[in-house]
């Protein structure tokens, strides 16, 4: 099967040019002006649109069992919604229960993901430690292409990693050439603050940000970074939301340490006033961790993205509908943590990034696709427009507009934290390995089309860190 994408401006992380693209059997076969369509090939006219690498969301939670319920988007509905917004690959999370075998949990998640409409990989969380975890990490990295492991520094009495587990797991990552990642919040402080607030009668959603102030994120980020420094491993900090965490990353990078930062579209655009809304459903709909911050943190995060201290944009897509959120109506600590965003990330980053002059089109491609592919061992198969790469391609109309709403989005959730925002920059067509899955508002996603991504360990960032250790 072949497709010719005719005309348009090809934009990658480095440059842009006018060109046609020929796609054959799911991969890019030719890039040049004036290409002829082979016999029987489909022809798509890109016109005045941009042709960009498909977005990669490196932080999603499809079908996640969490806080007594299960996220409402599964691997089909979530990846299909992503395709509608220009995201063509995800890296989701396997999160074993404490004492559960990593391999058992991994097998379960692989089964759930077989219905995915777009390609997917997995980070695997380390929620406990013994020699079996050490062994399973080796099997996952060497045989299954798991190139990154996640460590929750929050959620005490559930999935939180203590320092002993962090040190053990980080050390194992070095041996495997894998990248450790952290959810940076001081879980002990969060746990104590939650108990204090509830005891004081603060039980509504307004208690959520009070129990997770910016300092608890800054402390945990700095602690993880310094542990990584001592051990000599690179580190990736997920969903950086607070100026204090960003400062820890920037300081470490200024000292020559290899630390990567991720920022969510929500943390760039939504502030903590949402938790003080008197409508419980509205306020609870914004409960996620880390929480949304006072507005000055957004300015710092944008500056961090522009300066290169934050490298990827993600969503932490984890949907819970209003009846699920209502479990915490009388106690904010019981509100399932999570918000949607996979369908809207690309448009939001274009509108508020490129549209404001904060990002160039090539920088947009880098922070929505290429950096994630390079950091997480998928490049150049993903995140690039070059011969031989997967034909994960998006036709992007930079001036078209759409208004974001739960009434029209494809995410399987009844709430959207970006409700009512009109944004410029729209994916008109999305291809996943050559399959046209979204075309001018027509969602053609195919259940099960997505393939598992075995990712490469020992990337350039690992090798550089190893040289410094030596």
ROLO-393738 format. One record per residue (C-alpha): residue number from 1; residue in one letter; x, z, y. Coordinates in Angstrom, 2 decimals. Layout:
# ROLO-393738
NUSE  midren  kemi        u        w        v
NUSE     NUM     A        X        Z        Y
...
This chain:
# ROLO-393738
NUSE  midren  kemi        u        w        v
NUSE       1     X     0.00     0.00     0.00
NUSE       2     X     1.40    -0.92     3.42
NUSE       3     X     0.38    -0.43     7.04
NUSE       4     X     1.76    -1.96    10.21
NUSE       5     X     1.47     0.16    13.33
NUSE       6     X     1.76    -2.43    16.04
NUSE       7     X     2.94    -1.72    19.57
NUSE       8     X     2.97     1.70    21.11
NUSE       9     X     5.93     3.75    22.28
NUSE      10     X     7.84     5.54    19.55
NUSE      11     X     8.88     9.01    20.74
NUSE      12     X    11.13    11.26    18.71
NUSE      13     X    13.13    14.38    19.56
NUSE      14     X    15.84    12.38    21.30
NUSE      15     X    14.47     9.24    22.89
NUSE      16     X    11.61     6.74    23.15
NUSE      17     X    11.27     2.99    22.77
NUSE      18     X     8.67     0.30    22.22
NUSE      19     X     8.52    -0.66    18.55
NUSE      20     X     6.34    -1.56    15.59
NUSE      21     X     6.46     0.57    12.44
NUSE      22     X     5.98    -0.71     8.92
NUSE      23     X     4.85     1.86     6.36
NUSE      24     X     5.19     1.06     2.66
NUSE      25     X     4.21     3.44    -0.15
NUSE      26     X     3.99     6.41     2.16
NUSE      27     X     7.37     6.02     3.84
NUSE      28     X     8.68     4.31     6.95
NUSE      29     X    10.14     0.99     5.85
NUSE      30     X    11.00    -0.73     9.14
NUSE      31     X    11.15     0.03    12.87
NUSE      32     X    11.54    -2.91    15.24
NUSE      33     X     9.74    -4.96    17.82
NUSE      34     X     7.73    -7.94    16.62
NUSE      35     X     7.39    -6.96    12.96
NUSE      36     X     5.13    -9.16    10.85
NUSE      37     X     2.45    -7.57     8.70
NUSE      38     X     3.00    -8.20     4.96
NUSE      39     X     0.18    -9.84     3.06
NUSE      40     X    -2.66    -7.40     2.54
NUSE      41     X    -1.26    -4.79     4.93
NUSE      42     X    -3.57    -2.82     7.17
NUSE      43     X    -2.82    -3.24    10.86
NUSE      44     X    -3.36    -0.46    13.40
NUSE      45     X    -2.92    -1.34    17.06
NUSE      46     X    -1.23     1.53    18.88
NUSE      47     X    -1.79    -0.06    22.28
NUSE      48     X    -0.72     2.22    25.10
NUSE      49     X    -0.40     5.26    22.89
NUSE      50     X     2.68     7.12    21.75
NUSE      51     X     3.77     7.16    18.11
NUSE      52     X     5.21    10.57    17.29
NUSE      53     X     6.27    12.49    14.16
NUSE      54     X     3.40    14.48    12.71
NUSE      55     X     3.26    18.07    13.82
NUSE      56     X     4.65    20.79    11.57
NUSE      57     X     3.08    24.23    11.79
NUSE      58     X     5.65    26.61    10.27
NUSE      59     X     3.33    29.63    10.28
NUSE      60     X    -0.12    29.50     8.68
NUSE      61     X    -2.17    31.71     6.36
NUSE      62     X    -4.71    29.65     4.46
NUSE      63     X    -7.03    31.47     2.07
NUSE      64     X    -5.12    34.71     2.67
NUSE      65     X    -6.49    37.88     1.03
NUSE      66     X    -6.05    40.42     3.82
NUSE      67     X    -7.58    43.70     4.98
NUSE      68     X   -10.36    43.65     2.41
NUSE      69     X   -11.45    40.05     2.92
NUSE      70     X   -10.15    36.47     2.61
NUSE      71     X    -9.31    34.08     5.44
NUSE      72     X   -12.15    31.59     5.87
NUSE      73     X   -10.01    28.43     6.00
NUSE      74     X    -8.71    27.42     2.59
NUSE      75     X    -5.89    24.95     1.98
NUSE      76     X    -8.23    21.96     2.19
NUSE      77     X   -10.28    22.86     5.25
NUSE      78     X    -7.26    24.23     7.10
NUSE      79     X    -4.97    21.25     6.50
NUSE      80     X    -7.84    18.83     7.21
NUSE      81     X    -8.40    20.53    10.56
NUSE      82     X    -4.68    20.26    11.23
NUSE      83     X    -4.80    16.51    10.62
NUSE      84     X    -7.62    16.22    13.16
NUSE      85     X    -5.26    17.72    15.72
NUSE      86     X    -2.06    15.91    14.76
NUSE      87     X    -0.47    18.48    12.43
NUSE      88     X     0.54    16.81     9.18
NUSE      89     X     2.53    19.55     7.40
NUSE      90     X     2.44    23.34     7.17
NUSE      91     X     4.62    26.12     5.84
NUSE      92     X     2.31    28.86     4.58
NUSE      93     X     3.10    32.30     3.15
NUSE      94     X     3.06    33.74    -0.33
NUSE      95     X     2.47    37.48     0.17
NUSE      96     X     2.80    39.52    -3.03
NUSE      97     X     1.14    42.87    -3.29
NUSE      98     X     3.57    45.80    -3.48
NUSE      99     X     5.00    45.94    -7.01
NUSE     100     X     3.64    42.47    -7.80
NUSE     101     X     6.03    39.91    -9.26
NUSE     102     X     7.11    37.33    -6.69
NUSE     103     X     6.79    34.59    -9.28
NUSE     104     X     3.27    35.68   -10.20
NUSE     105     X     2.19    35.58    -6.55
NUSE     106     X     3.93    32.24    -5.99
NUSE     107     X     2.08    30.71    -8.96
NUSE     108     X    -1.24    31.95    -7.58
NUSE     109     X    -0.63    30.44    -4.14
NUSE     110     X     0.51    27.15    -5.65
NUSE     111     X    -2.78    26.97    -7.48
NUSE     112     X    -4.78    27.63    -4.33
NUSE     113     X    -2.84    24.97    -2.45
NUSE     114     X    -3.52    22.14    -4.90
NUSE     115     X    -6.55    21.19    -2.79
NUSE     116     X    -4.47    20.69     0.40
NUSE     117     X    -5.04    17.48     2.36
NUSE     118     X    -1.54    17.53     3.89
NUSE     119     X     1.91    18.49     2.64
NUSE     120     X     2.80    22.17     2.46
NUSE     121     X     5.67    24.50     1.72
NUSE     122     X     5.90    28.26     1.35
NUSE     123     X     7.81    31.16     2.77
NUSE     124     X     7.68    34.06     0.29
NUSE     125     X     7.27    37.59     1.62
NUSE     126     X     9.38    40.47     0.37
NUSE     127     X     6.98    43.44     0.23
NUSE     128     X     9.01    45.69    -2.07
NUSE     129     X    12.41    45.78    -3.72
NUSE     130     X    14.00    46.15    -7.13
NUSE     131     X    16.19    43.99    -9.36
NUSE     132     X    13.26    41.81   -10.42
NUSE     133     X    12.71    40.84    -6.78
NUSE     134     X    16.41    39.98    -6.51
NUSE     135     X    16.10    37.76    -9.58
NUSE     136     X    12.84    36.11    -8.50
NUSE     137     X    14.32    35.22    -5.12
NUSE     138     X    17.01    33.28    -6.97
NUSE     139     X    14.48    31.44    -9.11
NUSE     140     X    12.35    30.57    -6.10
NUSE     141     X    15.25    29.27    -4.04
NUSE     142     X    17.11    27.39    -6.76
NUSE     143     X    14.25    26.00    -8.84
NUSE     144     X    11.28    25.82    -6.47
NUSE     145     X    12.77    24.95    -3.11
NUSE     146     X    11.76    28.13    -1.31
NUSE     147     X    14.28    28.15     1.54
NUSE     148     X    12.98    31.11     3.55
NUSE     149     X    11.75    34.64     2.92
NUSE     150     X     9.45    36.71     5.13
NUSE     151     X     9.76    40.40     5.98
NUSE     152     X     6.91    42.35     7.58
NUSE     153     X     8.25    45.21     9.68
NUSE     154     X     4.64    46.31    10.30
NUSE     155     X     1.59    47.22     8.17
NUSE     156     X     2.73    50.62     6.92
NUSE     157     X     1.38    51.66     3.51
NUSE     158     X     0.70    48.02     2.69
NUSE     159     X     3.27    45.22     2.94
NUSE     160     X     5.82    46.74     5.35
NUSE     161     X     9.53    46.37     4.56
NUSE     162     X    11.71    49.38     5.29
NUSE     163     X    15.35    48.99     6.36
NUSE     164     X    16.63    49.37     2.79
NUSE     165     X    14.52    46.42     1.65
NUSE     166     X    15.53    44.41     4.73
NUSE     167     X    19.22    44.92     4.04
NUSE     168     X    18.86    44.13     0.34
NUSE     169     X    16.78    41.02     0.96
NUSE     170     X    18.90    39.72     3.86
NUSE     171     X    21.98    40.09     1.64
NUSE     172     X    20.28    38.14    -1.12
NUSE     173     X    19.32    35.41     1.38
NUSE     174     X    22.99    35.02     2.26
NUSE     175     X    23.85    34.53    -1.42
NUSE     176     X    21.13    31.90    -1.79
NUSE     177     X    21.65    30.06     1.50
NUSE     178     X    18.08    30.97     2.44
NUSE     179     X    16.78    31.93     5.88
NUSE     180     X    15.29    35.41     6.39
NUSE     181     X    12.35    35.65     8.78
NUSE     182     X    10.76    38.75    10.27
NUSE     183     X     7.44    39.87    11.70
NUSE     184     X     8.94    42.19    14.30
NUSE     185     X     6.81    45.25    15.04
NUSE     186     X     7.83    48.84    14.39
NUSE     187     X     5.28    49.73    11.73
NUSE     188     X     5.84    53.47    11.93
NUSE     189     X     5.11    53.52    15.67
NUSE     190     X     2.05    51.30    15.26
NUSE     191     X     0.69    53.58    12.53
NUSE     192     X     1.13    56.69    14.67
NUSE     193     X    -0.34    55.10    17.79
NUSE     194     X    -3.37    53.89    15.83
NUSE     195     X    -4.09    57.41    14.57
NUSE     196     X    -3.66    58.90    18.04
NUSE     197     X    -5.99    56.40    19.70
NUSE     198     X    -8.75    56.81    17.13
NUSE     199     X    -8.45    60.59    17.42
NUSE     200     X    -8.91    60.20    21.20
NUSE     201     X   -12.13    58.22    20.61
NUSE     202     X   -10.67    54.81    21.43
NUSE     203     X   -12.15    52.86    18.54
NUSE     204     X   -13.03    49.45    20.05
NUSE     205     X   -10.89    46.30    20.20
NUSE     206     X    -9.28    47.57    23.42
NUSE     207     X    -7.32    49.96    21.20
NUSE     208     X    -5.59    47.11    19.37
NUSE     209     X    -3.06    46.17    22.10
NUSE     210     X    -2.61    49.83    23.04
NUSE     211     X    -1.48    50.57    19.49
NUSE     212     X     1.03    47.69    19.51
NUSE     213     X     2.69    47.76    22.95
NUSE     214     X     5.47    45.29    23.76
NUSE     215     X     8.16    47.94    23.17
NUSE     216     X     7.34    48.21    19.45
NUSE     217     X     7.98    44.47    19.12
NUSE     218     X    11.14    44.61    21.18
NUSE     219     X    12.55    47.48    19.12
NUSE     220     X    11.85    45.79    15.79
NUSE     221     X    13.22    42.42    16.92
NUSE     222     X    16.41    44.05    18.15
NUSE     223     X    16.78    46.09    14.94
NUSE     224     X    16.34    43.03    12.71
NUSE     225     X    18.77    41.03    14.84
NUSE     226     X    21.41    43.76    14.66
NUSE     227     X    20.99    44.11    10.90
NUSE     228     X    21.45    40.34    10.63
NUSE     229     X    24.53    40.57    12.86
NUSE     230     X    26.18    43.20    10.67
NUSE     231     X    25.44    41.29     7.48
NUSE     232     X    26.28    37.88     8.93
NUSE     233     X    23.04    36.03     8.28
NUSE     234     X    21.03    33.79    10.59
NUSE     235     X    17.54    35.06    11.40
NUSE     236     X    14.17    33.61    12.41
NUSE     237     X    11.77    35.81    14.39
NUSE     238     X     8.14    34.77    13.99
NUSE     239     X     5.42    34.86    16.67
NUSE     240     X     7.49    36.22    19.56
NUSE     241     X     4.91    37.55    22.02
NUSE     242     X     6.74    40.01    24.26
NUSE     243     X     9.42    39.65    26.88
NUSE     244     X    11.39    42.47    25.21
NUSE     245     X    11.66    40.55    21.92
NUSE     246     X    12.62    37.36    23.74
NUSE     247     X    15.34    39.23    25.62
NUSE     248     X    16.76    40.50    22.31
NUSE     249     X    16.88    36.94    20.96
NUSE     250     X    18.46    35.53    24.12
NUSE     251     X    21.05    38.29    24.23
NUSE     252     X    22.03    37.72    20.59
NUSE     253     X    22.24    33.97    21.06
NUSE     254     X    24.39    34.51    24.14
NUSE     255     X    26.76    36.51    21.94
NUSE     256     X    27.01    33.61    19.49
NUSE     257     X    24.59    34.93    16.89
NUSE     258     X    22.38    32.40    15.15
NUSE     259     X    18.83    33.58    15.85
NUSE     260     X    15.76    31.38    16.04
NUSE     261     X    12.51    32.25    17.79
NUSE     262     X     8.95    31.06    17.21
NUSE     263     X     6.12    31.24    19.74
NUSE     264     X     2.39    30.79    19.15
NUSE     265     X     0.23    28.59    21.33
NUSE     266     X    -2.05    31.59    21.81
NUSE     267     X     0.68    33.84    23.14
NUSE     268     X     1.62    31.16    25.67
NUSE     269     X    -1.93    30.90    27.02
NUSE     270     X    -4.13    33.96    26.34
NUSE     271     X    -3.67    37.38    27.98
NUSE     272     X    -4.71    40.87    26.97
NUSE     273     X    -7.80    40.99    29.19
NUSE     274     X    -9.74    39.53    26.24
NUSE     275     X    -9.66    42.91    24.48
NUSE     276     X   -11.49    44.59    27.35
NUSE     277     X   -14.49    42.26    27.11
NUSE     278     X   -17.61    44.34    26.39
NUSE     279     X   -18.84    41.82    23.81
NUSE     280     X   -17.44    43.16    20.54
NUSE     281     X   -17.59    39.78    18.81
NUSE     282     X   -15.59    38.14    21.60
NUSE     283     X   -12.99    40.89    21.81
NUSE     284     X   -12.64    41.25    18.02
NUSE     285     X   -12.31    37.48    17.72
NUSE     286     X    -8.97    37.80    19.53
NUSE     287     X    -7.56    40.58    17.34
NUSE     288     X    -4.30    39.42    15.82
NUSE     289     X    -0.82    40.91    15.56
NUSE     290     X     1.17    40.97    17.71
NUSE     291     X    -1.70    41.09    20.21
NUSE     292     X    -2.04    39.01    23.34
NUSE     293     X     0.01    40.44    26.17
NUSE     294     X    -0.24    40.92    29.95
NUSE     295     X     0.15    37.64    31.77
NUSE     296     X     3.77    38.03    32.88
NUSE     297     X     4.85    37.79    29.23
NUSE     298     X     3.46    34.24    29.13
NUSE     299     X     5.77    33.19    31.97
NUSE     300     X     8.73    34.64    30.08
NUSE     301     X     7.77    32.86    26.85
NUSE     302     X     7.44    29.49    28.59
NUSE     303     X    10.85    30.04    30.15
NUSE     304     X    12.27    30.94    26.73
NUSE     305     X    10.85    27.76    25.25
NUSE     306     X    12.31    25.66    28.06
NUSE     307     X    15.70    27.39    27.81
NUSE     308     X    15.98    26.87    24.06
NUSE     309     X    15.76    30.52    23.03
NUSE     310     X    12.41    29.79    21.35
NUSE     311     X    12.63    26.84    19.00
NUSE     312     X     9.30    26.25    17.32
NUSE     313     X     5.62    26.48    18.18
NUSE     314     X     3.16    27.69    15.58
NUSE     315     X    -0.32    29.17    15.29
NUSE     316     X    -0.29    32.00    12.71
NUSE     317     X    -3.55    30.29    11.73
NUSE     318     X    -5.57    32.94     9.88
NUSE     319     X    -9.33    32.65    10.35
NUSE     320     X   -11.94    35.36    10.03
NUSE     321     X   -15.58    34.84    11.02
NUSE     322     X   -17.67    37.28    13.03
NUSE     323     X   -19.19    39.06    10.01
NUSE     324     X   -15.68    39.64     8.67
NUSE     325     X   -14.40    40.94    12.01
NUSE     326     X   -17.43    43.28    12.13
NUSE     327     X   -15.80    45.43     9.44
NUSE     328     X   -13.96    47.11    12.30
NUSE     329     X   -16.88    47.60    14.68
NUSE     330     X   -16.41    51.37    14.61
NUSE     331     X   -12.62    51.38    14.13
NUSE     332     X   -10.35    48.69    15.56
NUSE     333     X    -7.74    49.33    12.85
NUSE     334     X   -10.17    47.79    10.33
NUSE     335     X   -10.71    44.50    12.20
NUSE     336     X    -9.08    41.75    10.11
NUSE     337     X    -6.09    40.47    12.08
NUSE     338     X    -6.06    36.73    12.67
NUSE     339     X    -7.10    33.80    14.86
NUSE     340     X    -7.41    30.04    14.43
NUSE     341     X    -5.38    27.34    16.14
NUSE     342     X    -4.02    24.67    13.80
NUSE     343     X    -6.32    21.98    15.20
NUSE     344     X    -5.53    22.72    18.84
NUSE     345     X    -1.81    23.53    19.00
NUSE     346     X    -0.58    20.00    19.68
NUSE     347     X    -3.05    19.27    22.50
NUSE     348     X    -2.42    22.65    24.11
NUSE     349     X     1.35    22.18    24.07
NUSE     350     X     1.00    18.71    25.54
NUSE     351     X    -1.46    19.72    28.27
NUSE     352     X     0.23    22.94    29.35
NUSE     353     X     3.78    21.88    28.47
NUSE     354     X     4.24    18.18    29.19
NUSE     355     X     1.32    18.03    31.63
NUSE     356     X     2.80    20.82    33.74
NUSE     357     X     6.32    19.45    33.68
NUSE     358     X     7.65    22.30    31.54
NUSE     359     X     8.46    19.93    28.65
NUSE     360     X     9.39    16.28    28.32
NUSE     361     X     7.67    14.20    25.63
NUSE     362     X    10.80    14.39    23.46
NUSE     363     X    11.00    18.16    23.93
NUSE     364     X     7.34    18.34    22.90
NUSE     365     X     8.20    16.53    19.67
NUSE     366     X    11.13    18.85    19.11
NUSE     367     X     9.17    22.10    19.48
NUSE     368     X     6.08    20.90    17.58
NUSE     369     X     7.84    19.13    14.70
NUSE     370     X    11.55    18.35    14.55
NUSE     371     X    12.98    21.84    15.05
NUSE     372     X    10.77    23.26    12.31
NUSE     373     X    11.84    20.46     9.95
NUSE     374     X    15.52    21.11    10.67
NUSE     375     X    15.37    24.91    10.56
NUSE     376     X    13.33    25.04     7.35
NUSE     377     X    15.08    22.39     5.27
NUSE     378     X    12.64    19.47     5.56
NUSE     379     X    14.61    17.13     7.84
NUSE     380     X    14.81    14.12     7.93
NUSE     381     X    12.00    13.70     5.41
NUSE     382     X     9.76    15.39     7.97
NUSE     383     X    10.02    15.64    11.73
NUSE     384     X    11.69    12.27    12.24
NUSE     385     X    10.79     8.64    12.77
NUSE     386     X    13.45     6.82    10.82
NUSE     387     X    13.61     4.45     7.88
NUSE     388     X    13.02     6.35     4.65
NUSE     389     X    11.24     9.30     6.24
NUSE     390     X     7.73    10.23     5.14
NUSE     391     X     5.13     8.34     7.16
NUSE     392     X     3.69    11.48     8.72
NUSE     393     X     2.81     9.83    12.00
NUSE     394     X     0.45    10.48    14.87
NUSE     395     X    -0.85     8.06    17.47
NUSE     396     X    -1.00    10.18    20.60
NUSE     397     X    -3.06     9.34    23.67
NUSE     398     X    -1.37    11.23    26.51
NUSE     399     X    -4.24    10.84    28.97
NUSE     400     X    -7.32    11.18    26.77
NUSE     401     X    -9.13    14.50    27.12
NUSE     402     X   -11.18    16.75    24.90
NUSE     403     X   -12.88    20.09    25.35
NUSE     404     X   -12.04    22.69    22.72
NUSE     405     X   -15.02    24.44    21.15
NUSE     406     X   -16.01    26.19    17.95
NUSE     407     X   -19.10    23.98    17.96
NUSE     408     X   -17.02    20.83    17.47
NUSE     409     X   -13.75    21.88    15.84
NUSE     410     X   -13.07    21.28    12.13
NUSE     411     X   -11.62    24.73    11.43
NUSE     412     X   -13.84    26.73     9.10
NUSE     413     X   -14.47    29.56    11.55
NUSE     414     X   -17.16    30.43    14.08
NUSE     415     X   -14.85    31.35    16.96
NUSE     416     X   -12.10    29.65    18.97
NUSE     417     X    -9.76    31.60    21.23
NUSE     418     X    -9.34    28.47    23.40
NUSE     419     X   -13.10    27.94    23.82
NUSE     420     X   -14.02    25.72    26.75
NUSE     421     X   -10.53    24.56    27.72
NUSE     422     X   -10.40    20.86    28.54
NUSE     423     X    -7.01    19.46    27.59
NUSE     424     X    -5.27    16.14    28.10
NUSE     425     X    -3.37    14.75    25.14
NUSE     426     X    -5.22    13.83    21.96
NUSE     427     X    -4.28    12.71    18.46
NUSE     428     X    -6.33     9.57    17.92
NUSE     429     X    -4.86     8.75    14.49
NUSE     430     X    -3.01    10.92    11.96
NUSE     431     X    -1.19     9.59     8.90
NUSE     432     X    -0.05    11.84     6.09
NUSE     433     X     2.51    10.03     3.91
NUSE     434     X     0.95     6.76     5.02
NUSE     435     X    -2.66     7.76     4.39
NUSE     436     X    -4.81     7.40     7.51
NUSE     437     X    -6.59    10.77     7.49
NUSE     438     X    -7.92    10.89    11.07
NUSE     439     X    -9.03     7.88    13.09
NUSE     440     X   -10.81     8.06    16.43
NUSE     441     X   -12.85    11.13    15.53
NUSE     442     X   -13.42    10.18    11.89
NUSE     443     X   -11.90    12.76     9.54
NUSE     444     X   -10.84    11.01     6.32
NUSE     445     X    -8.77    13.80     4.82
NUSE     446     X    -8.46    13.61     1.03
NUSE     447     X    -8.66    16.81    -0.98
NUSE     448     X    -5.50    17.15    -3.05
NUSE     449     X    -3.50    14.48    -1.21
NUSE     450     X    -1.03    17.10     0.02
NUSE     451     X     2.15    17.60    -1.92
NUSE     452     X     4.32    20.67    -2.29
NUSE     453     X     7.51    20.53    -0.21
NUSE     454     X    10.64    21.68    -2.00
NUSE     455     X    12.91    22.58     0.88
NUSE     456     X    16.69    22.55     1.05
NUSE     457     X    18.64    25.80     1.25
NUSE     458     X    22.08    26.03     2.82
NUSE     459     X    21.33    23.97     5.92
NUSE     460     X    23.77    23.45     8.79
NUSE     461     X    22.73    26.70    10.45
NUSE     462     X    23.56    28.61     7.26
NUSE     463     X    26.93    26.89     6.90
NUSE     464     X    27.88    27.71    10.48
NUSE     465     X    27.00    31.37     9.96
NUSE     466     X    29.02    31.44     6.73
NUSE     467     X    32.07    30.08     8.57
NUSE     468     X    31.80    32.83    11.17
NUSE     469     X    31.57    35.46     8.42
NUSE     470     X    34.71    34.03     6.85
